[in-house]
């Protein structure tokens, strides 16, 4: 019996025989390779539904696989919108920005809270500018970026054929030369950068600097401010469009009276209900999935005016519906999407903060969580005691919220004091505010569905 087991584990060998003078001899054994099991025939084993070229995987018989492909195109929470067909709302803001660039020849700064759609706005503006034959140089700031590094990246995007000293017929231009080729060795200063920009002719250049808030260097911010001033003092064909997370213009640049006159600052507001319905409607047209009316209302409430959250929940809810072999998204799908989004957000919060947050949720502070969630709608989760007092809730809940926030800030738990300003706070992590909001919306929905009787927060929230 043991021999049989060992024999069964050996590779199979085919024996070829031949007759030679009446004697049968065995030829050298030849290995016969067994067919490998196919992943496609692996039953319920998880596998990709489409190929890397965004096509259905060969042999995929799932009737809802094509809908998944369309859903991933309709809602893109992982990256900004760069297709005007999918761009929802913001038409008035877009028009204002285009007029500032085209008619006012101004430099423009857009700011607002994280997830509000600034990068999507810049992507669409860049596309429109290229369509109008602008040269567009798009750079994203890093934590350790310098002015020299940033401007050299910009100069790489401007063809030398638009340099007044060269022109399109110059040999260097015909060979694909760029403005970076004429930069001298050594650090590029704001004055040298402005001098080079003054050489642009025959076109207009739109320089887009995204994620400006990520750069922690004061030298970089000071140099960018000086660069802006130098460009504003000259009649150059280069305009800056800067975007970052901030409450106001002063948080991004070192501003002054002169700069204020030469720069248009625009805050990107939270999406209105009309704009969110537009986002949902575009997604329905592209994906083919439809939202039930109650699911639409729940999604709008949970999004909190943030297109990122709206897109994230719409995609999760759509996948939930497709997994149930439905093309209609229900409120139950949205609740499952909220659970998934909360789980993902928890993964981005440092362990110590997550421990404190979980303890807060387990204490069933249903009246406090909505207050904390509502007051953290400012960029970076900043809020004040006045914001807490103005939030919906009775005097008792407000007093408890004030005491809780002050204790948390004193102990530096979840919340800290915002600089030296009295009565000003901010969340330690930017993910806490939207997470609290989603938990509050889910709790309120269950409370209403239960006829006004509070239901426990699900286990995944505790």
Steps between C-alpha positions, in 0.01 A plus 500: 500500500784742581657413170181591318490840670863570407438383148204727467713800590757430228476659155327275253731334251403365161693187399577460135579142389645347189574145386860409408574143416200388696609684811294787629701791638372800686603836365617782729209616708334822377334745740139583424400841641161512662272787396501783752169607648367820349421796726195562287363164603577552866139532605460789744872579517537883480629625168512817294186569301673698224841530339755778547378649171156549660338222302308201626722205586478216244241245599331732749137391500386739772208695347575795731872522421446762228300709746793490744727643232258786437456561873876541549498762224195680637631552855873546554573570869860381467597769250373840383257545213684586177213444256262791451218255432529376859554842659201597714399845621748786546402658168484850645836458672656369179367799306639741759845337481507502120402866488769588755763321290380609157356849555659620823843345429512442876675242708247282678508315832234246591475359850262293708473191716640162405277289276311803370604442136782749445719265296206396281436870440863554399497198268195632314647852479826356365308308234306811398821707487675245278196502274551878469868431408648619827823335605410335831765410758347290780702424814407358840686611810675262736589534865866569426464693174709808427435793269797403283370144453144617435590764243734266312207256472287783363768606250513144364142543375555822300633442144798710398318598180308754715821665630548849352874439444444176305168461320350197323769489226799488733694174490460453875123545469475259208686242705236521775680735735320640807544802726680282757786462249598867536499506879844547648651275764429599857177573688226676307381808687155658462657792314679272251180299453301815426770618255471173308120518498522848348656336192181309416351612167250367249290317758376515857618274779279384786704367792289285732647429844288244685515384865683815600417439867715184505820700487611575854791723401453868581780580255301337220184694587695825524668436163166420334356823640797695363463323165134601487586861578771505234262363236232749605741791461565405137285452194584134454308225323525261794227461761494296819213289628574376853284263705523368854319410819446816704241719665619818329764644268736593786543132591647420159712804413667789677258759370514877499303795364672480161444128469136527599439734204659267246359168611149361487438274800208258475374265768364170369181452703329179597275361230137601522222244492433592136865437410506168686186391315678597179797279602267209573306551179814500283615184673166332432520585130855367466462187712144400415423449869220694663455624857170461679370838628572415863855395410559834325390694809720288725800545269458877490479515878802273550716685246495818709561710189826319416514354146770253610271345763205500258702319234644253752159406640340481155766258378482277811119499490500417129736206552279379784193508272683320219619230740132442580433485122302824497529812284312707758675644807304498824539670837632170636777515239585853618517386863740224397701760306522722808627204702766432238604866482530522881711186501733648238527830687588320822794344318643850439481615862802447729452219750491717812241739353295205377497352849361825647250533217373144548454568870298813422274305264449220752378755755195548276539880494230529235421862580865601516625331184274703263616821670867406466443393141318819399752743650792336319390605153779756462828423323725275710217442749530835675218634714431727796289507814256725312460229236410249771247738656338564160476129412155335525432356845362602835688696768592183686649331193685819408646536848609136502658543156692811613630320808595191300683700233693701758600184687610330177702807397662528844601133487577523124258214430344514150485880531765763569498875549542694176814702564476764772143603418266460797199281438636374166549130429586258225489124461838329527430300183308632199317169454323520836248768399348321195508170689300650787258649251435164332447334838259778600301472176472123532390524863240766417364291212457196723341720767242626249437154357437368850232763557714734704653233722878501485659187368848382605793595282608192300800305618720621216468855634610414852 
